[in-house]
């Protein structure tokens, strides 16, 4: 478990404990099958270079919010996602390239006021993302 910081334009700073998904397998699995995510915690998805891809909630049991961020850490899109247990599941496309994404319990971003333009500060020592 690592801890990243979300920084708002008005000096807000929110610490978020996160699990890290840095390999293709970890990113594909995400939070599938988890029945609980502690309040204020999440999972950060790391990529070696900017990507354009969609997320889905297949076999994910809890509603989540996701913040996609660019190479400078700036949040470029925030979406709410609903659990899905039967195919086909909807795709959640940020409509832009991103280098990382942070998933949390749905409603957490609204609670702290996070929106596009906030910055994700990653701690040192995270695994190097794999292709």
C-alpha positions in Angstrom: 0.0 0.0 0.0 1.3 3.4 -1.0 -0.1 6.9 -0.3 -0.6 9.6 -3.0 -1.6 13.2 -2.6 -4.4 14.9 -4.4 -3.8 18.7 -4.7 -6.5 21.2 -5.5 -6.1 24.6 -7.1 -6.9 26.4 -3.8 -4.2 24.6 -1.8 -6.3 21.6 -0.8 -4.3 18.4 -0.1 -5.9 15.0 0.4 -3.8 11.9 1.2 -5.2 8.7 -0.3 -3.8 5.2 0.5 -3.7 3.2 -2.7 -3.0 -0.2 -4.0 -0.9 0.0 -7.1 -1.6 -1.6 -10.5 1.5 -1.3 -12.6 1.5 -4.5 -14.7 -0.9 -5.4 -17.5 -2.4 -8.2 -15.4 -2.9 -5.9 -12.4 -4.5 -3.2 -14.5 -6.9 -5.7 -16.1 -7.9 -7.2 -12.8 -8.3 -3.8 -11.0 -10.8 -4.1 -8.2 -12.8 -7.0 -9.7 -14.4 -9.2 -7.1 -13.7 -6.9 -4.2 -16.8 -6.4 -2.0 -15.3 -3.5 0.0 -12.9 -0.6 -0.5 -12.1 1.3 2.7 -13.4 4.9 2.8 -10.9 7.4 1.4 -8.7 4.6 -0.2 -8.3 3.5 -3.8 -6.3 1.9 -6.5 -3.9 3.8 -8.8 -3.3 2.4 -12.3 0.1 3.3 -13.8 1.1 3.2 -17.5 4.6 3.5 -19.0 3.4 6.1 -21.6 0.2 8.0 -22.3 -2.7 5.7 -23.5 -6.2 6.1 -24.9 -8.3 3.3 -23.6 -11.6 2.6 -21.9 -12.3 1.1 -18.5 -15.1 -1.4 -17.7 -16.6 -2.7 -14.5 -17.0 -6.4 -15.3 -17.3 -8.4 -12.1 -16.7 -5.2 -10.1 -19.1 -5.2 -7.1 -18.9 -1.7 -5.8 -19.7 1.7 -7.5 -16.5 3.6 -8.2 -15.3 7.0 -9.4 -12.2 7.3 -11.6 -9.9 10.3 -12.2 -7.7 10.1 -15.3 -4.5 12.2 -15.2 -1.9 13.3 -17.7 1.9 13.0 -17.5 2.1 16.2 -15.4 -0.4 14.6 -12.9 -3.2 16.9 -13.9 -6.7 15.4 -13.7 -8.1 15.5 -17.2 -11.4 13.6 -16.7 -13.5 12.3 -13.8 -16.2 9.6 -14.3 -18.6 7.6 -12.1 -18.8 3.9 -12.9 -21.4 1.3 -11.9 -20.9 -2.3 -11.0 -21.5 -4.9 -13.8 -21.8 -8.6 -13.4 -23.3 -9.6 -16.8 -21.9 -8.9 -20.3 -21.9 -6.7 -22.1 -20.7 -4.1 -19.6 -20.6 -0.4 -20.5 -17.2 1.1 -21.3 -16.0 4.2 -19.6 -13.9 6.3 -22.0 -12.2 9.5 -20.8 -12.1 10.7 -24.4 -8.5 11.8 -24.0 -5.0 10.3 -23.5 -3.9 9.7 -19.9 -0.9 8.2 -18.1 -2.6 7.1 -14.9 -6.0 6.7 -13.3 -7.2 6.6 -9.7 -10.3 4.6 -8.6 -12.1 5.3 -5.4 -15.5 4.7 -3.9 -18.1 6.6 -5.8 -18.8 9.9 -4.1 -15.4 10.4 -2.6 -14.2 12.9 -5.3 -17.4 14.9 -4.8 -16.9 14.9 -1.0 -13.4 16.4 -1.3 -14.3 18.7 -4.3 -12.0 17.0 -6.8 -12.5 18.0 -10.4 -10.5 18.4 -13.6 -7.4 20.5 -12.9 -6.5 18.9 -9.6 -3.1 17.3 -9.5 -2.2 13.7 -8.5 1.2 13.6 -6.7 2.6 10.1 -6.7 5.0 9.1 -3.9 8.6 8.0 -4.8 9.3 4.3 -4.9 6.3 3.1 -6.9 6.8 0.1 -9.2 7.9 1.0 -12.8 4.8 0.5 -15.0 5.0 -2.3 -17.5 3.5 -2.4 -21.0 
